[in-house]
Amino acid sequence: MYMIAKCRLSVVVALSICSLLPAIAQDTLTLLNGNRITALVNEVLPTEIKYKKFDNPDGPVYTVLKEEVVTIRYRNGTMDEFSIQPVQTERQIPAVPSVGHAAEGRSFSELTRRGSSVFVDIPDPASRAGERYFVEALQEWGYWKIVPKLEDADLIVVFNIDKEIMLDKSAFVVLKDGNNNELGRSRSYRASTTAFNGYNAFRAIALKVVRKYFEVEFH
């Protein structure tokens, strides 16, 4: 009788555990850079996705930009797919001389002096996720005028975000003239996703590049 009761108890415990599995199943976020986050999604907002870490469900709520996420596979097997905006053709740097301020023969100091017009080029979708933060940081600095058209620019700044593991980001910039000639580049800077930057490493890395490179080199 004791053995039978023990076996019945084991079966009941096993069934109870199985019944709990759907409640603790995970959601999986696949990011634009190829990384995956095992999470418990709280909210999907128009521009952001809020989630908790799967291994710390009682921990803080994290936020990731919706434009950084390719798909969310939910614990019930359903999936949300988010469109990836292609790089606009007007942002491609031509291989032939452009018609604009960045004319051949101008010196580096002339192209980069205070008040020059700058076009920000974004080479890939991963870098595009940090574009608006980078442009905002440049505008806040106020040394150059940011222009939306390549033909109006004295200088081209190519903003590159490297792929990193987890949620860390690293970035560097390349300076070019209108003939696609490289004039210089920064070293690579790195930023982590922390509470101090609002769990937004894209904003943090954009600010770091402007403050650590541009504000030091050009003043």
Beta strands, then each sheet from edge to edge (+ up, - down):
strand 1: 27-31
strand 2: 36-44
strand 3: 48-53
strand 4: 62-65
strand 5: 69-73
strand 6: 79-81
strand 7: 117-121
strand 8: 145-146
strand 9: 155-162
strand 10: 169-176
strand 11: 182-185
strand 12: 189-191
sheet 1: 4+ 3- 2+ 1- 5+ 6-
sheet 2: 8+ 7+ 9+ 10- 11+
sheet 3: 8+ 7+ 9+ 10- 12+
end
